[in-house]
Amino acid sequence: MWTCTQKSFFSFCEGKIADGVGGGGHPLCEGKIADGVGGGGLPLCEGKIADGVGGGGLPLCEGKIADGVGGGGLPLCEGKIADGVGGGGLPLCEGKIADGVGGGGLPLWKSDPHIKKT
């Protein structure tokens, strides 16, 4: 399984999901995107979280994107959040948004010191 070793807000590459994203900026590495994340083009590495991203408070580092997450094809590290990503609890911490989610499983990161396979 994969575990996050960094607490508080999980860093993606050089950036973070900003505090107070929509529903209250709950920590990512402790397992949740804040309920009702609303998005707003907040910085994430060299890209942005697409405006209007909708979350559901589901675990991220335990392997799920909240159902109903909507992307906008914006850059995320070396990959992209695919246009129109629909979500559905697909794996994240194994390094990909699962194949078939909008753009087809582009990598989120190759290596990050805060993610370890155990």
CYANA upper distance limits for C-alpha pairs under 8 A (distance plus 0.5 A):
  1 MET  CA    117 LYS  CA      6.41
  1 MET  CA    118 THR  CA      6.01
  2 TRP  CA     61 CYS  CA      8.17
  2 TRP  CA     62 GLU  CA      7.80
  2 TRP  CA     93 CYS  CA      6.89
  2 TRP  CA     94 GLU  CA      7.60
  2 TRP  CA    115 ILE  CA      7.25
  2 TRP  CA    116 LYS  CA      6.29
  2 TRP  CA    117 LYS  CA      5.17
  2 TRP  CA    118 THR  CA      6.49
  3 THR  CA     61 CYS  CA      7.27
  3 THR  CA     62 GLU  CA      7.73
  3 THR  CA    115 ILE  CA      6.41
  3 THR  CA    116 LYS  CA      6.25
  3 THR  CA    117 LYS  CA      7.13
  3 THR  CA    118 THR  CA      7.62
  4 CYS  CA     29 CYS  CA      6.42
  4 CYS  CA     61 CYS  CA      6.98
  4 CYS  CA    114 HIS  CA      6.00
  4 CYS  CA    115 ILE  CA      5.35
  4 CYS  CA    116 LYS  CA      7.16
  5 THR  CA     29 CYS  CA      8.31
  5 THR  CA    114 HIS  CA      5.47
  5 THR  CA    115 ILE  CA      6.83
  5 THR  CA    116 LYS  CA      7.97
  6 GLN  CA     10 PHE  CA      7.15
  6 GLN  CA     29 CYS  CA      7.03
  6 GLN  CA    114 HIS  CA      5.96
  7 LYS  CA     27 PRO  CA      8.09
  7 LYS  CA     29 CYS  CA      6.06
  7 LYS  CA     30 GLU  CA      6.91
  8 SER  CA     27 PRO  CA      5.56
  8 SER  CA     28 LEU  CA      7.41
  8 SER  CA     29 CYS  CA      6.79
  8 SER  CA     30 GLU  CA      7.42
  9 PHE  CA     16 LYS  CA      7.24
  9 PHE  CA     17 ILE  CA      7.57
  9 PHE  CA     19 ASP  CA      8.47
  9 PHE  CA     26 HIS  CA      8.30
  9 PHE  CA     27 PRO  CA      5.31
  9 PHE  CA     28 LEU  CA      5.96
  9 PHE  CA     29 CYS  CA      6.84
 10 PHE  CA     16 LYS  CA      6.90
 10 PHE  CA     17 ILE  CA      7.95
 10 PHE  CA     27 PRO  CA      7.57
 10 PHE  CA     28 LEU  CA      5.90
 10 PHE  CA     29 CYS  CA      5.81
 11 SER  CA     15 GLY  CA      6.13
 11 SER  CA     16 LYS  CA      5.12
 11 SER  CA     17 ILE  CA      7.79
 12 PHE  CA     16 LYS  CA      6.26
 12 PHE  CA     17 ILE  CA      8.36
 12 PHE  CA     44 LEU  CA      7.24
 12 PHE  CA     45 CYS  CA      6.77
 12 PHE  CA     77 CYS  CA      7.73
 12 PHE  CA    109 TRP  CA      8.50
 13 CYS  CA     45 CYS  CA      6.15
 13 CYS  CA     77 CYS  CA      6.71
 13 CYS  CA    109 TRP  CA      8.20
 13 CYS  CA    112 ASP  CA      8.12
 14 GLU  CA     44 LEU  CA      8.38
 14 GLU  CA     45 CYS  CA      5.66
 14 GLU  CA     46 GLU  CA      8.47
 15 GLY  CA     43 PRO  CA      7.38
 15 GLY  CA     44 LEU  CA      5.54
 15 GLY  CA     45 CYS  CA      4.76
 15 GLY  CA     46 GLU  CA      8.18
 16 LYS  CA     43 PRO  CA      7.57
 16 LYS  CA     44 LEU  CA      5.99
 16 LYS  CA     45 CYS  CA      7.46
 17 ILE  CA     21 VAL  CA      7.88
 17 ILE  CA     42 LEU  CA      7.44
 17 ILE  CA     43 PRO  CA      7.19
 17 ILE  CA     44 LEU  CA      6.29
 18 ALA  CA     25 GLY  CA      7.57
 18 ALA  CA     42 LEU  CA      6.90
 18 ALA  CA     43 PRO  CA      7.57
 19 ASP  CA     24 GLY  CA      7.74
 19 ASP  CA     25 GLY  CA      5.14
 19 ASP  CA     26 HIS  CA      8.21
 20 GLY  CA     24 GLY  CA      4.92
 20 GLY  CA     25 GLY  CA      4.40
 20 GLY  CA     26 HIS  CA      8.09
 21 VAL  CA     25 GLY  CA      5.39
 21 VAL  CA     34 ALA  CA      7.88
 21 VAL  CA     37 VAL  CA      6.42
 21 VAL  CA     38 GLY  CA      7.17
 21 VAL  CA     39 GLY  CA      6.65
 21 VAL  CA     40 GLY  CA      8.28
 21 VAL  CA     42 LEU  CA      8.34
 22 GLY  CA     34 ALA  CA      7.82
 22 GLY  CA     36 GLY  CA      6.87
 22 GLY  CA     37 VAL  CA      4.71
 22 GLY  CA     38 GLY  CA      4.78
 22 GLY  CA     39 GLY  CA      6.44
 23 GLY  CA     34 ALA  CA      5.61
 23 GLY  CA     35 ASP  CA      5.79
 23 GLY  CA     36 GLY  CA      5.55
 23 GLY  CA     37 VAL  CA      5.38
 23 GLY  CA     38 GLY  CA      7.40
 24 GLY  CA     34 ALA  CA      6.33
 24 GLY  CA     35 ASP  CA      8.17
 24 GLY  CA     37 VAL  CA      8.27
 25 GLY  CA     33 ILE  CA      7.83
 25 GLY  CA     34 ALA  CA      6.08
 26 HIS  CA     32 LYS  CA      6.94
 26 HIS  CA     33 ILE  CA      6.57
 26 HIS  CA     34 ALA  CA      5.32
 27 PRO  CA     31 GLY  CA      7.42
 27 PRO  CA     32 LYS  CA      6.74
 27 PRO  CA     33 ILE  CA      7.43
 27 PRO  CA     34 ALA  CA      8.16
 28 LEU  CA     32 LYS  CA      5.53
 28 LEU  CA     33 ILE  CA      6.23
 28 LEU  CA     59 PRO  CA      8.42
 28 LEU  CA     60 LEU  CA      6.96
 28 LEU  CA     61 CYS  CA      7.44
 29 CYS  CA     60 LEU  CA      7.87
 29 CYS  CA     61 CYS  CA      6.24
 30 GLU  CA     61 CYS  CA      7.90
 31 GLY  CA     58 LEU  CA      8.01
 31 GLY  CA     59 PRO  CA      5.05
 31 GLY  CA     60 LEU  CA      5.88
 31 GLY  CA     61 CYS  CA      5.91
 31 GLY  CA     62 GLU  CA      6.88
 32 LYS  CA     57 GLY  CA      5.81
 32 LYS  CA     58 LEU  CA      5.96
 32 LYS  CA     59 PRO  CA      5.01
 32 LYS  CA     60 LEU  CA      6.18
 32 LYS  CA     61 CYS  CA      8.26
 33 ILE  CA     37 VAL  CA      7.52
 33 ILE  CA     55 GLY  CA      7.19
 33 ILE  CA     56 GLY  CA      7.70
 33 ILE  CA     57 GLY  CA      5.44
 33 ILE  CA     58 LEU  CA      6.88
 33 ILE  CA     59 PRO  CA      7.36
 33 ILE  CA     60 LEU  CA      7.31
 33 ILE  CA     66 ALA  CA      8.02
 34 ALA  CA     55 GLY  CA      7.63
 34 ALA  CA     56 GLY  CA      7.63
 34 ALA  CA     57 GLY  CA      5.53
 35 ASP  CA     55 GLY  CA      6.60
 35 ASP  CA     56 GLY  CA      5.34
 35 ASP  CA     57 GLY  CA      4.62
 35 ASP  CA     58 LEU  CA      8.37
 36 GLY  CA     54 GLY  CA      6.62
 36 GLY  CA     55 GLY  CA      5.69
 36 GLY  CA     56 GLY  CA      6.04
 36 GLY  CA     57 GLY  CA      7.50
 37 VAL  CA     53 VAL  CA      7.09
 37 VAL  CA     54 GLY  CA      5.74
 37 VAL  CA     55 GLY  CA      5.38
 37 VAL  CA     56 GLY  CA      7.70
 37 VAL  CA     57 GLY  CA      8.49
 38 GLY  CA     51 ASP  CA      8.13
 38 GLY  CA     52 GLY  CA      5.97
 38 GLY  CA     53 VAL  CA      5.98
 38 GLY  CA     54 GLY  CA      5.85
 38 GLY  CA     55 GLY  CA      7.79
 39 GLY  CA     49 ILE  CA      7.08
 39 GLY  CA     50 ALA  CA      7.11
 39 GLY  CA     51 ASP  CA      5.51
 39 GLY  CA     52 GLY  CA      5.40
 39 GLY  CA     53 VAL  CA      5.31
 39 GLY  CA     54 GLY  CA      7.50
 40 GLY  CA     49 ILE  CA      7.70
 40 GLY  CA     50 ALA  CA      7.38
 40 GLY  CA     51 ASP  CA      5.01
 40 GLY  CA     52 GLY  CA      6.88
 40 GLY  CA     53 VAL  CA      8.32
 41 GLY  CA     48 LYS  CA      5.72
 41 GLY  CA     49 ILE  CA      5.69
 41 GLY  CA     50 ALA  CA      5.93
 41 GLY  CA     51 ASP  CA      5.54
 42 LEU  CA     48 LYS  CA      5.97
 42 LEU  CA     49 ILE  CA      6.24
 42 LEU  CA     50 ALA  CA      8.48
 43 PRO  CA     47 GLY  CA      6.56
 43 PRO  CA     48 LYS  CA      5.09
 43 PRO  CA     49 ILE  CA      7.15
 44 LEU  CA     48 LYS  CA      5.46
 44 LEU  CA     49 ILE  CA      6.88
 44 LEU  CA     76 LEU  CA      7.24
 45 CYS  CA     76 LEU  CA      7.00
 45 CYS  CA     77 CYS  CA      6.51
 46 GLU  CA     75 PRO  CA      7.29
 46 GLU  CA     76 LEU  CA      7.44
 46 GLU  CA     77 CYS  CA      7.27
 47 GLY  CA     74 LEU  CA      6.49
 47 GLY  CA     75 PRO  CA      5.14
 47 GLY  CA     76 LEU  CA      6.11
 47 GLY  CA     77 CYS  CA      7.99
 48 LYS  CA     74 LEU  CA      6.66
 48 LYS  CA     75 PRO  CA      7.29
 48 LYS  CA     76 LEU  CA      7.74
 49 ILE  CA     53 VAL  CA      7.63
 49 ILE  CA     71 GLY  CA      7.86
 49 ILE  CA     72 GLY  CA      8.36
 49 ILE  CA     74 LEU  CA      7.51
 50 ALA  CA     70 GLY  CA      8.15
 50 ALA  CA     71 GLY  CA      5.94
 50 ALA  CA     72 GLY  CA      5.50
 50 ALA  CA     73 GLY  CA      8.05
 50 ALA  CA     74 LEU  CA      6.98
 51 ASP  CA     71 GLY  CA      8.42
 51 ASP  CA     72 GLY  CA      8.02
 52 GLY  CA     70 GLY  CA      7.57
 53 VAL  CA     69 VAL  CA      6.16
 53 VAL  CA     70 GLY  CA      5.45
 53 VAL  CA     71 GLY  CA      6.75
 54 GLY  CA     68 GLY  CA      6.73
 54 GLY  CA     69 VAL  CA      5.48
 54 GLY  CA     70 GLY  CA      6.66
 55 GLY  CA     65 ILE  CA      8.47
 55 GLY  CA     66 ALA  CA      5.75
 55 GLY  CA     67 ASP  CA      7.18
 55 GLY  CA     68 GLY  CA      6.92
 55 GLY  CA     69 VAL  CA      5.94
 56 GLY  CA     66 ALA  CA      5.62
 56 GLY  CA     67 ASP  CA      6.89
 56 GLY  CA     68 GLY  CA      8.12
 57 GLY  CA     66 ALA  CA      6.81
 58 LEU  CA     64 LYS  CA      7.12
 58 LEU  CA     65 ILE  CA      7.03
 58 LEU  CA     66 ALA  CA      5.25
 58 LEU  CA     67 ASP  CA      8.17
 58 LEU  CA     89 GLY  CA      8.43
 59 PRO  CA     63 GLY  CA      7.09
 59 PRO  CA     64 LYS  CA      5.83
 59 PRO  CA     65 ILE  CA      7.22
 59 PRO  CA     66 ALA  CA      7.56
 60 LEU  CA     64 LYS  CA      5.21
 60 LEU  CA     65 ILE  CA      6.00
 60 LEU  CA     66 ALA  CA      8.08
 60 LEU  CA     92 LEU  CA      7.38
 60 LEU  CA     93 CYS  CA      8.13
 61 CYS  CA     92 LEU  CA      7.71
 61 CYS  CA     93 CYS  CA      6.42
 62 GLU  CA     93 CYS  CA      7.77
 63 GLY  CA     89 GLY  CA      7.90
 63 GLY  CA     90 LEU  CA      7.44
 63 GLY  CA     91 PRO  CA      5.17
 63 GLY  CA     92 LEU  CA      5.77
 63 GLY  CA     93 CYS  CA      6.09
 63 GLY  CA     94 GLU  CA      8.17
 64 LYS  CA     88 GLY  CA      8.25
 64 LYS  CA     89 GLY  CA      4.81
 64 LYS  CA     90 LEU  CA      5.73
 64 LYS  CA     91 PRO  CA      5.78
 64 LYS  CA     92 LEU  CA      6.62
 65 ILE  CA     69 VAL  CA      7.62
 65 ILE  CA     87 GLY  CA      6.67
 65 ILE  CA     88 GLY  CA      7.20
 65 ILE  CA     89 GLY  CA      5.46
 65 ILE  CA     90 LEU  CA      6.48
 65 ILE  CA     91 PRO  CA      7.67
 65 ILE  CA     92 LEU  CA      7.43
 66 ALA  CA     87 GLY  CA      6.88
 66 ALA  CA     88 GLY  CA      6.91
 66 ALA  CA     89 GLY  CA      6.33
 67 ASP  CA     86 GLY  CA      7.77
 67 ASP  CA     87 GLY  CA      5.36
 67 ASP  CA     88 GLY  CA      4.79
 67 ASP  CA     89 GLY  CA      6.47
 68 GLY  CA     86 GLY  CA      5.85
 68 GLY  CA     87 GLY  CA      5.59
 68 GLY  CA     88 GLY  CA      7.07
 69 VAL  CA     85 VAL  CA      7.01
 69 VAL  CA     86 GLY  CA      6.07
 69 VAL  CA     87 GLY  CA      5.57
 69 VAL  CA     88 GLY  CA      8.46
 70 GLY  CA     83 ASP  CA      8.49
 70 GLY  CA     84 GLY  CA      6.08
 70 GLY  CA     85 VAL  CA      5.54
 70 GLY  CA     86 GLY  CA      6.05
 70 GLY  CA     87 GLY  CA      7.70
 71 GLY  CA     81 ILE  CA      6.24
 71 GLY  CA     82 ALA  CA      6.67
 71 GLY  CA     83 ASP  CA      6.02
 71 GLY  CA     84 GLY  CA      5.61
 71 GLY  CA     85 VAL  CA      5.47
 71 GLY  CA     86 GLY  CA      8.13
 72 GLY  CA     81 ILE  CA      7.11
 72 GLY  CA     82 ALA  CA      7.01
 72 GLY  CA     83 ASP  CA      5.09
 72 GLY  CA     84 GLY  CA      6.46
 72 GLY  CA     85 VAL  CA      8.08
 73 GLY  CA     80 LYS  CA      6.35
 73 GLY  CA     81 ILE  CA      5.52
 73 GLY  CA     82 ALA  CA      5.14
 73 GLY  CA     83 ASP  CA      4.71
 73 GLY  CA     84 GLY  CA      7.95
 74 LEU  CA     80 LYS  CA      6.13
 74 LEU  CA     81 ILE  CA      6.28
 74 LEU  CA     82 ALA  CA      8.00
 74 LEU  CA     83 ASP  CA      8.38
 75 PRO  CA     79 GLY  CA      6.58
 75 PRO  CA     80 LYS  CA      4.88
 75 PRO  CA     81 ILE  CA      6.98
 76 LEU  CA     80 LYS  CA      5.35
 76 LEU  CA     81 ILE  CA      6.81
 76 LEU  CA    108 LEU  CA      7.01
 77 CYS  CA    108 LEU  CA      6.61
 77 CYS  CA    109 TRP  CA      7.00
 78 GLU  CA    107 PRO  CA      7.26
 78 GLU  CA    108 LEU  CA      6.94
 78 GLU  CA    109 TRP  CA      7.17
 79 GLY  CA    106 LEU  CA      5.83
 79 GLY  CA    107 PRO  CA      5.72
 79 GLY  CA    108 LEU  CA      6.09
 79 GLY  CA    109 TRP  CA      8.27
 80 LYS  CA    106 LEU  CA      6.90
 80 LYS  CA    107 PRO  CA      8.21
 80 LYS  CA    108 LEU  CA      7.96
 81 ILE  CA     85 VAL  CA      7.50
 81 ILE  CA    103 GLY  CA      8.15
 81 ILE  CA    106 LEU  CA      8.19
 82 ALA  CA    101 VAL  CA      7.59
 82 ALA  CA    102 GLY  CA      5.51
 82 ALA  CA    103 GLY  CA      4.94
 82 ALA  CA    104 GLY  CA      7.94
 82 ALA  CA    106 LEU  CA      8.34
 83 ASP  CA    102 GLY  CA      6.29
 83 ASP  CA    103 GLY  CA      7.01
 84 GLY  CA    102 GLY  CA      6.27
 85 VAL  CA    101 VAL  CA      6.06
 85 VAL  CA    102 GLY  CA      5.25
 85 VAL  CA    103 GLY  CA      8.10
 86 GLY  CA    101 VAL  CA      7.03
 86 GLY  CA    102 GLY  CA      7.52
 87 GLY  CA    101 VAL  CA      7.46
 90 LEU  CA     97 ILE  CA      7.01
 90 LEU  CA     98 ALA  CA      6.22
 91 PRO  CA     95 GLY  CA      8.41
 91 PRO  CA     96 LYS  CA      7.31
 91 PRO  CA     97 ILE  CA      6.59
 91 PRO  CA     98 ALA  CA      6.52
 92 LEU  CA     96 LYS  CA      5.94
 92 LEU  CA     97 ILE  CA      5.97
 92 LEU  CA     98 ALA  CA      8.01
 92 LEU  CA    108 LEU  CA      8.41
 93 CYS  CA    115 ILE  CA      8.09
 95 GLY  CA    107 PRO  CA      6.28
 95 GLY  CA    108 LEU  CA      6.16
 95 GLY  CA    109 TRP  CA      6.40
 95 GLY  CA    110 LYS  CA      7.36
 96 LYS  CA    105 GLY  CA      5.98
 96 LYS  CA    106 LEU  CA      6.37
 96 LYS  CA    107 PRO  CA      5.14
 96 LYS  CA    108 LEU  CA      6.14
 96 LYS  CA    109 TRP  CA      8.33
 97 ILE  CA    101 VAL  CA      7.27
 97 ILE  CA    104 GLY  CA      8.23
 97 ILE  CA    105 GLY  CA      5.27
 97 ILE  CA    106 LEU  CA      6.83
 97 ILE  CA    107 PRO  CA      7.45
 97 ILE  CA    108 LEU  CA      7.84
 98 ALA  CA    104 GLY  CA      7.52
 98 ALA  CA    105 GLY  CA      5.29
 99 ASP  CA    103 GLY  CA      8.30
 99 ASP  CA    104 GLY  CA      4.91
 99 ASP  CA    105 GLY  CA      4.58
 99 ASP  CA    106 LEU  CA      8.33
100 GLY  CA    104 GLY  CA      5.00
100 GLY  CA    105 GLY  CA      6.97
101 VAL  CA    105 GLY  CA      6.99
111 SER  CA    115 ILE  CA      8.06
